[in-house]
Amino acid sequence: MKTKQRDWIEVVYEDLDLIVIEKPSGIITYPVDPHIKNSAIQLIRRVWRKQGRSDSHLYLVHRIDQETSGLLVFAKTTLARKSLQDQFSRHTLLRQYLAVTDGIPKDIKGEIRTFLGRNFRGKRSVAFAGKQAVTNYVVLRQNRATNRGLVLCRLQTGRTHQIRIHLAHLGAPVLGDAVYGKKRSGRLALHASTLGLIHPRTRAPLLLYSSPPPEWRNLV
């Protein structure tokens, strides 16, 4: 059965050096499989063609999970690629995520500092050795009746699945997380809501926000 081809994606910010998009849940960042037609990069190029623009370079500088929605930035010039890669490697960007959790963290706010590695089954998890991962969090809203919370997480490092693993470590996994949480129910409730960086050319701070999807309204 063929799936309908998506031909639209929201551009939040664009200039000579950068493009920031609002990635929907279910869209991968980069087409690793030649049969995939709806990656974020392909959708950007589709928008440009509809606008009658010639394709520009698009450099991948970071990823967000396929099921995670929210802000995703690409570089369009080598200057921007080098600058963003440097900011990501030094963890100097502001990257915040909103998560609806299946469970409520015991403390209203805190810092999660662990090592992330793989367990004996090869699954990513909190470990005694590996790469250090640091997440700051604050519970913005909680519903004791449903045992759910709305949690704002700020990445101090950017490890694979870091927020998902850290919230599960607190006993409050991201709602809909079948890998680190409980039984799958609906989409993964994780949204890249804030992106702050230093512009590669102007050196001015650039701060962008994104609201979570409308279907989140009834989750908490």
Secondary structure, DSSP 8 states (H G I E B T S, - for coil): ---------EEEEE-SSEEEEEE-TT--SS--STT----HHHHHHHHHHHTT------EE-----TT-EEEEEEESSHHHHHHHHHHHHTT-SEEEEEEEEES--SSSEEEEEEEEEE-TTS-EEEESSSEEEEEEEEEEEEETTTTEEEEEEEESS--TTHHHHHHHHTT--BTT-TTTSSS--SS--EEEEEEEEE-TTT--EEEEE----GGGGGT-
